[in-house]
């Protein structure tokens, strides 16, 4: 299933398409869902579908969590100032 714009104006992606679009491994999409950063918006058969906007939010949440938990306080402050 290729990404398509739904009647609500959102673009829905399968896990593999979301991974390709955001340059991550498909397992990363599963990890984001397992950690609660990402919730399927719909399904197509047995495949979960995610809104592109939700995947972008999940990516930011995961990135921010990784920065907060790794590295020095100086690096975290520098990232927060850049954001």
C-alpha distances in whole Angstrom, upper triangle without the diagonal:
4,7,9,12,13,16,18,17,15,12,10,8,7,11,10,9,12,14,13,14,17,18,19,18,15,18,20,17,18,21,21,20,23,25,24,23,20,19,15,15,13,11,9,11,12,10,11,10,12,14,14,18,18,17,20,22,22,22,25,27,26,28,30,31,31,34,36,36,37,39,42,43,44,40,39,41,40,37,37,40,37,34
4,6,10,12,15,17,15,14,10,9,7,8,11,10,8,10,13,12,11,15,16,17,18,15,19,19,17,19,22,21,20,24,26,25,23,20,19,16,16,14,13,12,14,16,13,13,11,12,13,13,16,17,16,18,21,21,21,24,25,25,26,29,30,30,32,35,35,36,38,41,42,42,39,37,40,38,35,36,37,35,32
4,7,9,13,14,12,10,6,6,5,8,11,11,7,9,12,11,10,13,15,17,17,16,19,19,16,18,21,20,19,22,24,23,21,17,17,15,14,13,13,12,15,16,13,13,10,10,10,9,13,14,13,15,18,18,18,21,23,23,24,27,28,28,30,32,33,34,36,39,40,40,36,35,37,36,32,33,35,32,29
4,6,10,11,9,8,6,6,8,10,14,14,11,12,16,15,13,16,19,20,21,19,22,22,19,21,24,22,21,25,26,24,22,19,18,16,14,13,13,13,16,18,15,14,11,11,10,10,13,15,15,16,19,20,20,23,25,25,26,29,30,31,33,35,36,37,39,42,42,42,39,37,39,38,34,34,36,33,30
4,7,8,6,5,4,7,10,13,16,17,14,14,18,17,15,17,20,22,23,21,24,23,20,22,25,23,22,25,27,24,22,19,18,16,13,13,15,15,18,20,17,16,12,12,10,10,12,14,15,16,18,20,21,22,24,25,27,28,30,31,33,34,36,37,39,42,41,42,39,37,38,37,33,33,35,32,29
4,5,5,6,6,7,11,13,17,18,16,16,19,20,17,20,23,24,25,23,25,24,21,23,25,23,21,25,26,24,22,19,17,15,12,11,13,13,17,19,16,15,12,12,10,11,13,15,16,17,19,20,22,24,25,26,28,29,31,32,34,35,37,38,40,43,43,43,40,38,39,39,35,35,36,34,31
4,5,7,9,11,14,17,20,22,19,19,23,23,21,23,26,27,28,26,29,28,24,26,28,26,24,28,29,26,25,21,20,17,14,13,15,16,19,21,20,18,15,15,13,14,15,17,19,20,21,23,25,26,27,29,30,32,33,35,36,38,39,41,43,45,45,45,43,40,41,41,37,37,38,36,33
4,6,9,10,14,17,20,22,19,19,22,23,20,22,25,26,28,25,28,26,23,25,27,24,22,26,27,24,22,19,17,16,12,13,15,17,20,22,20,18,14,13,11,13,13,14,17,18,18,20,22,23,24,26,28,29,30,32,34,35,37,38,41,43,42,43,40,37,38,38,34,33,35,33,30
4,7,10,13,17,19,21,18,17,21,21,18,20,23,24,26,24,27,25,22,24,26,24,23,26,27,24,22,19,18,17,13,14,17,18,21,23,20,18,15,13,10,11,11,13,15,16,17,19,21,22,23,25,26,28,29,31,32,34,36,37,39,41,40,41,38,36,37,36,32,32,33,31,28
4,6,10,13,16,17,15,13,17,18,15,16,20,21,23,21,23,22,18,21,23,20,19,23,23,21,18,15,15,13,10,12,14,15,19,20,17,15,11,10,6,7,8,10,12,13,14,16,17,19,20,22,23,25,26,28,29,31,32,34,36,38,38,38,35,33,34,33,30,29,31,29,26
4,7,10,13,14,11,10,14,14,12,14,17,18,20,18,21,19,16,19,21,18,18,22,22,20,18,15,15,13,11,11,13,14,18,19,15,13,10,8,6,6,8,10,11,12,14,15,16,18,20,21,22,24,26,27,28,30,32,33,35,37,37,38,34,32,34,33,29,29,31,29,26
4,7,10,12,9,9,12,13,12,13,17,17,18,15,18,17,14,16,18,16,15,19,20,18,16,13,12,10,8,8,10,10,14,15,12,10,6,5,5,6,9,10,10,12,14,14,16,18,19,20,22,24,25,26,28,30,31,32,34,37,37,38,35,33,34,34,30,30,32,30,27
4,6,8,6,5,9,10,9,11,14,14,14,12,15,14,11,13,16,15,14,17,19,18,16,12,12,10,10,10,10,10,13,14,10,8,5,5,6,6,10,10,9,12,14,14,14,17,19,19,20,23,24,24,26,28,29,30,33,35,36,37,33,31,34,33,29,30,32,29,27
4,5,5,6,9,10,10,12,14,13,13,10,12,13,10,11,14,14,12,16,18,17,16,12,12,9,10,10,9,9,11,11,7,6,5,6,9,10,13,12,11,14,16,15,15,19,20,19,21,24,24,24,27,29,29,30,33,36,36,37,34,32,35,34,31,31,34,31,29
4,6,5,6,9,10,11,12,10,9,6,9,9,6,8,11,11,10,13,15,15,14,11,11,9,12,12,11,11,13,12,8,7,7,7,10,10,13,12,10,13,15,13,13,17,17,16,18,21,21,21,24,26,26,27,29,33,34,35,31,30,32,32,28,29,32,30,27
4,5,5,6,9,10,10,9,8,5,9,10,8,10,13,13,13,16,18,18,17,14,15,13,15,15,13,13,15,13,10,10,10,10,13,12,16,15,12,15,17,15,15,18,19,18,19,23,23,22,25,27,27,27,30,33,35,35,32,31,34,33,29,30,33,30,28
4,5,5,6,9,10,10,10,8,12,12,10,12,15,15,15,18,20,19,17,15,15,13,15,14,14,13,16,15,11,11,9,10,11,10,13,14,11,13,16,15,14,18,19,18,20,23,23,23,25,28,28,28,31,34,35,36,32,31,33,32,29,30,32,29,27
4,5,5,6,8,8,9,8,11,10,7,11,13,12,12,15,17,16,14,11,13,12,13,14,14,14,17,16,12,11,9,8,9,7,10,10,7,9,12,11,11,14,16,15,16,19,20,20,22,24,25,25,28,31,32,32,29,27,30,29,25,26,29,26,24
4,6,5,6,5,6,5,8,7,6,10,11,11,12,15,16,17,14,13,15,14,16,17,16,17,19,18,14,13,12,11,12,11,13,13,9,11,14,12,10,14,16,14,15,18,19,18,21,23,23,23,26,29,30,31,27,26,29,28,24,26,28,25,23
4,6,5,6,7,8,11,11,10,13,15,15,16,19,20,20,18,16,18,17,18,19,18,18,20,19,16,15,14,13,14,12,15,15,12,13,16,15,13,16,18,17,17,21,22,21,23,26,26,25,28,31,32,32,29,28,30,29,25,27,29,26,25
4,6,8,10,11,14,12,11,15,16,15,16,20,20,20,17,15,17,16,17,18,18,19,21,21,17,16,14,12,12,9,12,13,10,10,14,13,12,14,17,16,16,19,21,20,22,25,26,26,27,30,31,31,28,27,29,27,24,25,27,24,22
4,6,9,10,12,10,10,13,14,13,15,18,18,18,15,14,16,16,18,19,20,21,23,22,18,17,15,12,13,9,11,12,8,8,11,11,8,11,14,13,12,16,17,17,18,21,22,22,24,27,27,28,24,23,25,24,20,22,24,21,19
4,7,9,12,10,11,14,15,14,16,19,19,20,17,16,19,19,21,22,22,23,25,23,20,19,17,15,16,13,15,15,12,11,15,13,10,13,16,14,13,17,18,17,18,22,22,21,23,26,27,27,24,23,26,24,21,23,25,22,21
4,7,8,6,8,11,11,11,14,16,16,17,15,14,17,17,20,21,21,22,23,22,18,17,16,15,16,14,16,15,11,12,14,12,10,13,14,12,12,16,16,15,17,20,20,19,22,25,26,27,23,23,25,24,21,23,25,23,21
4,5,5,7,9,10,11,13,15,16,17,16,15,17,17,20,21,20,21,22,20,16,16,16,15,17,16,18,17,13,15,17,14,12,16,17,14,15,18,18,16,19,22,21,21,23,27,28,29,26,25,28,27,24,26,29,26,25
4,5,5,7,9,10,11,13,15,16,15,13,15,14,17,18,16,17,18,16,13,12,13,13,15,15,17,15,12,15,16,14,13,17,17,15,16,20,19,18,21,24,23,23,26,29,31,32,28,27,30,30,26,28,31,28,27
4,5,5,6,9,10,10,12,14,14,13,15,15,18,19,18,19,19,17,14,13,15,14,17,17,19,17,13,16,17,14,13,17,16,14,16,19,18,17,20,22,21,21,24,28,29,31,27,26,29,29,26,27,30,29,27
4,5,5,6,9,10,10,12,11,11,13,14,17,19,19,20,21,19,16,14,15,13,16,15,16,14,11,13,14,10,10,13,13,10,12,15,14,13,16,18,18,18,21,24,26,27,24,23,26,26,22,24,27,25,23
4,5,5,6,9,10,11,9,8,10,11,14,15,15,17,18,16,13,11,11,10,12,12,14,11,8,11,12,9,9,13,12,10,13,16,15,15,18,20,20,21,24,27,28,29,26,24,27,27,23,24,27,26,23
4,5,5,6,9,10,10,9,10,10,14,15,14,16,17,14,12,10,12,11,14,15,16,13,11,14,15,11,12,15,14,12,15,18,16,16,20,21,20,21,25,28,29,31,28,26,29,29,26,27,30,28,26
4,5,5,6,9,9,9,11,13,16,18,18,20,21,18,15,14,15,14,16,16,17,14,12,14,14,10,11,14,12,10,13,15,13,13,17,18,17,18,21,25,26,28,25,23,26,27,23,24,28,26,24
4,6,5,6,5,6,9,11,14,16,17,19,21,18,16,13,13,11,13,14,14,11,9,11,10,7,8,11,9,7,11,13,11,12,15,16,16,18,21,24,25,26,23,21,24,25,21,22,25,24,21
4,5,5,6,4,6,8,11,13,14,17,18,15,13,10,11,10,12,14,14,11,10,13,12,9,11,13,12,11,14,16,14,16,19,20,19,21,24,27,28,30,27,25,27,28,25,25,28,27,24
4,5,8,8,9,11,14,16,16,19,20,17,15,13,15,14,16,17,18,14,13,16,15,11,13,16,13,12,15,17,15,16,19,19,18,20,24,27,28,30,27,25,28,29,26,26,29,29,26
4,6,8,10,13,16,18,19,22,23,20,18,16,17,15,17,18,17,14,13,15,13,10,12,13,10,9,13,14,11,13,16,16,15,17,21,24,24,27,24,22,25,26,23,22,26,26,23
4,5,7,10,13,16,17,21,22,19,18,14,15,13,15,16,15,11,12,14,12,9,12,13,10,10,14,14,12,15,18,17,17,20,23,26,25,28,25,23,25,26,23,23,26,26,23
4,7,10,13,16,18,21,23,20,18,15,14,12,13,13,12,9,8,10,8,5,8,9,7,7,11,11,10,13,15,15,16,18,21,24,24,26,23,20,23,24,20,20,23,22,19
4,7,9,12,14,17,19,17,14,11,11,8,9,11,10,7,7,9,8,6,9,11,9,10,13,14,14,16,18,19,20,22,25,27,27,29,26,24,26,26,23,23,26,24,21
4,6,9,11,14,16,15,13,9,9,7,9,11,11,8,9,12,11,9,12,14,13,14,17,18,17,19,22,22,23,25,28,31,31,33,30,27,29,30,26,26,29,28,25
4,6,7,11,13,12,9,6,5,5,8,11,12,9,10,13,13,12,14,17,16,16,20,21,21,22,25,26,26,28,31,34,34,36,33,30,32,33,29,29,32,30,27
4,7,10,13,13,11,8,6,5,6,10,11,9,11,14,14,13,16,18,18,19,22,23,23,25,27,28,29,31,34,36,36,37,35,32,34,34,30,30,33,31,28
4,7,10,10,9,6,5,7,9,12,14,12,13,17,17,16,19,21,21,22,25,26,26,28,30,31,32,33,37,39,39,41,38,35,37,38,34,33,36,34,31
4,6,7,5,4,5,8,11,14,16,15,15,19,19,18,20,23,23,23,26,28,28,29,32,33,33,35,38,41,41,42,39,37,39,39,36,36,38,37,33
4,6,5,6,7,11,13,16,18,17,17,21,22,21,23,26,26,26,28,30,30,31,34,35,35,37,40,43,43,45,42,39,42,42,38,38,41,39,36
4,6,8,10,14,16,19,22,20,20,24,25,23,25,28,28,28,30,33,32,33,36,37,37,38,42,45,45,47,44,42,44,44,40,41,44,42,39
4,7,10,13,16,19,21,20,19,23,24,22,23,27,26,25,28,31,30,30,34,35,34,36,39,42,43,45,41,39,42,42,39,39,42,40,37
4,6,10,13,15,18,16,15,19,20,18,20,23,23,22,25,28,27,28,31,32,32,33,36,39,40,42,38,36,39,39,35,36,39,37,34
4,7,10,13,15,13,12,16,17,15,17,20,20,19,22,25,24,25,28,29,29,31,34,37,37,39,36,34,36,36,32,33,36,34,31
4,7,9,12,11,10,14,15,14,16,19,19,19,22,24,24,25,27,29,29,31,34,36,37,38,35,33,35,35,31,31,34,32,29
4,6,8,7,7,10,11,11,13,15,16,16,18,20,21,22,24,26,26,28,31,33,34,35,32,29,32,31,28,28,30,28,25
4,5,5,6,9,10,11,12,15,15,16,18,20,21,23,25,26,27,29,31,34,33,34,31,29,31,30,27,26,29,27,23
4,5,5,6,9,10,11,13,14,15,17,19,20,21,23,24,26,27,29,32,32,32,29,27,29,28,24,24,26,24,21
4,5,5,6,9,10,11,13,14,15,17,18,20,21,23,25,26,28,30,30,30,27,25,26,26,22,22,24,22,18
4,5,5,6,9,10,10,12,14,15,16,18,20,21,22,24,27,29,28,30,27,24,26,26,22,22,24,22,19
4,5,5,6,9,10,10,12,14,15,16,18,20,21,22,25,27,27,28,25,23,25,25,21,21,24,22,19
4,5,5,6,9,10,11,12,14,15,17,18,20,21,23,26,25,26,23,21,22,22,18,18,20,18,15
4,5,5,6,9,10,11,12,14,15,16,18,20,22,24,24,25,22,19,21,21,17,17,19,18,14
4,5,5,6,8,10,10,12,14,15,16,18,21,23,23,24,21,19,21,21,18,17,20,19,16
4,6,5,6,9,10,11,12,14,15,16,19,21,22,22,19,17,19,19,15,16,19,17,14
4,5,5,6,8,10,11,12,14,15,17,19,19,20,17,14,16,16,12,12,15,14,11
4,6,5,6,9,10,11,12,14,17,19,18,20,17,14,16,17,14,13,16,16,13
4,6,5,6,9,10,11,12,15,18,18,19,16,14,17,17,14,14,18,17,15
4,5,5,6,9,10,11,13,15,16,17,13,11,14,14,11,12,15,14,12
4,5,5,6,9,10,12,14,13,15,12,9,12,12,9,9,13,12,10
4,5,5,6,9,11,14,13,16,13,10,13,15,12,12,16,16,14
4,5,5,6,9,12,13,15,12,10,14,14,11,13,16,16,15
4,6,5,7,9,10,11,8,6,10,10,8,10,13,13,12
4,6,7,9,8,11,9,6,9,11,9,10,13,14,13
4,7,9,10,13,11,9,12,14,13,13,17,18,17
4,7,9,11,9,9,12,13,12,14,17,17,17
4,7,8,6,7,10,11,11,13,15,16,17
4,5,5,6,9,10,11,13,14,16,17
4,5,5,6,9,10,11,12,14,15
4,5,5,6,9,10,11,12,14
4,5,5,6,9,10,11,13
4,5,5,6,9,10,11
4,5,5,6,9,10
4,6,5,6,9
4,5,5,6
4,5,5
4,6
4
